[in-house]
């Protein structure tokens, strides 16, 4: 599921945390996790994806 970076079948702040840790080089995501974290589908996991996950959580714009 797009946005579910930790694979627990829900999109929440934990997904933001694990995605941020990946971006900072603290803990790498698996290939499957990277695919889920790459919300905008540009092939890169970056702050844009975090912003999109946050917007989904806040109810501003749902991840499709």
C-alpha atoms as a printed R data frame, in Angstrom:
   type eleno elety resid chain resno      x      y      z
1  ATOM     1    CA   UNK     A     1  0.000  0.000  0.000
2  ATOM     2    CA   UNK     A     2  1.438  3.377 -0.999
3  ATOM     3    CA   UNK     A     3  2.440  5.339  2.105
4  ATOM     4    CA   UNK     A     4  2.603  2.279  4.385
5  ATOM     5    CA   UNK     A     5  6.391  2.250  4.665
6  ATOM     6    CA   UNK     A     6  6.511 -0.017  7.717
7  ATOM     7    CA   UNK     A     7  4.069 -2.567  6.309
8  ATOM     8    CA   UNK     A     8  1.498 -2.620  9.115
9  ATOM     9    CA   UNK     A     9 -1.448 -2.020  6.752
10 ATOM    10    CA   UNK     A    10 -2.130  1.508  7.979
11 ATOM    11    CA   UNK     A    11 -0.709  4.911  7.136
12 ATOM    12    CA   UNK     A    12  0.350  6.840 10.228
13 ATOM    13    CA   UNK     A    13  3.209  8.804 11.798
14 ATOM    14    CA   UNK     A    14  5.288  5.641 12.129
15 ATOM    15    CA   UNK     A    15  5.498  5.556  8.336
16 ATOM    16    CA   UNK     A    16  6.839  9.106  8.388
17 ATOM    17    CA   UNK     A    17  9.414  8.128 11.030
18 ATOM    18    CA   UNK     A    18 10.762  5.087  9.161
19 ATOM    19    CA   UNK     A    19 10.843  7.014  5.881
20 ATOM    20    CA   UNK     A    20 12.734  9.879  7.532
21 ATOM    21    CA   UNK     A    21 15.216  7.413  9.064
22 ATOM    22    CA   UNK     A    22 15.812  5.980  5.589
23 ATOM    23    CA   UNK     A    23 16.369  9.421  4.058
24 ATOM    24    CA   UNK     A    24 18.793 10.369  6.862
25 ATOM    25    CA   UNK     A    25 20.736  7.122  6.364
26 ATOM    26    CA   UNK     A    26 19.903  5.853  9.850
27 ATOM    27    CA   UNK     A    27 18.060  2.696  8.794
28 ATOM    28    CA   UNK     A    28 17.562  1.599  5.208
29 ATOM    29    CA   UNK     A    29 14.164  0.476  3.993
30 ATOM    30    CA   UNK     A    30 13.810 -2.856  2.209
31 ATOM    31    CA   UNK     A    31 12.968 -2.795 -1.495
32 ATOM    32    CA   UNK     A    32  9.289 -3.407 -0.703
33 ATOM    33    CA   UNK     A    33  9.263 -0.671  1.922
34 ATOM    34    CA   UNK     A    34 10.910  1.746 -0.510
35 ATOM    35    CA   UNK     A    35  8.234  1.008 -3.092
36 ATOM    36    CA   UNK     A    36  5.537  1.797 -0.498
37 ATOM    37    CA   UNK     A    37  7.345  4.929  0.725
38 ATOM    38    CA   UNK     A    38  7.785  6.304 -2.818
39 ATOM    39    CA   UNK     A    39  4.287  7.790 -2.768
40 ATOM    40    CA   UNK     A    40  4.720 10.022 -5.813
41 ATOM    41    CA   UNK     A    41  6.276  7.197 -7.833
42 ATOM    42    CA   UNK     A    42  9.325  9.110 -9.042
43 ATOM    43    CA   UNK     A    43 11.747  6.335 -8.085
44 ATOM    44    CA   UNK     A    44 13.176  8.224 -5.110
45 ATOM    45    CA   UNK     A    45 12.186  8.205 -1.456
46 ATOM    46    CA   UNK     A    46 12.508 11.806 -0.310
47 ATOM    47    CA   UNK     A    47 10.891 14.620  1.666
48 ATOM    48    CA   UNK     A    48  8.193 15.008 -0.975
49 ATOM    49    CA   UNK     A    49  6.988 11.513 -0.107
50 ATOM    50    CA   UNK     A    50  7.017 12.379  3.601
51 ATOM    51    CA   UNK     A    51  4.950 15.495  2.874
52 ATOM    52    CA   UNK     A    52  2.435 13.419  0.916
53 ATOM    53    CA   UNK     A    53  2.147 10.874  3.744
54 ATOM    54    CA   UNK     A    54  1.643 13.731  6.228
55 ATOM    55    CA   UNK     A    55 -1.063 15.285  4.034
56 ATOM    56    CA   UNK     A    56 -2.841 11.930  3.917
57 ATOM    57    CA   UNK     A    57 -2.690 11.532  7.703
58 ATOM    58    CA   UNK     A    58 -4.001 15.082  8.227
59 ATOM    59    CA   UNK     A    59 -6.873 14.439  5.820
60 ATOM    60    CA   UNK     A    60 -5.716 17.101  3.386
61 ATOM    61    CA   UNK     A    61 -5.088 14.863  0.363
62 ATOM    62    CA   UNK     A    62 -5.579 11.115  0.257
63 ATOM    63    CA   UNK     A    63 -2.909  8.885 -1.235
64 ATOM    64    CA   UNK     A    64 -4.315  7.197 -4.310
